[in-house]
Amino acid sequence: MSNYYFAIVGATDNPIYETEIVPSSRSSAFIDPNRQKDDHKHLNQFIIHAALDVVEEYQWNTQALYLKSIDRFNEFYVSCFVTAGNVKFMLLHDQKSEDSIKSFFTEIYELYIKVIMNPFYEKNSTITNTSFDNRVKVVGRRYI
């Protein structure tokens, strides 16, 4: 079951954005997206939140923005990308594919930069832009 949960966590550890990405290789005819989202949403949030302490340990020991796979919970891995502003991009996944995840994070970082360059966007506030949401899902289907 290859589902991916992506979250952006602000500098003050507040959730800025979250989505579940279903790879394009899976047929959506057999999946009820509302049911699946409700079943795992709280578990995914818990795993990501628990990994924040590990992220803080890693980020002070390296100068790299991409921290790779930093934590593991049962069969799930947590990968992280930390921006210069201490905003964390976190991906919960069940398959290791470091190169494609790094490419995913790089493109999402570019999209995020475009959002925060908007003069009406307040730092560390929730991203509700539907265009951003659609683009994140497209990038997710392309790389992961």
Disulfide bonds with the S-S distance in Angstrom:
none
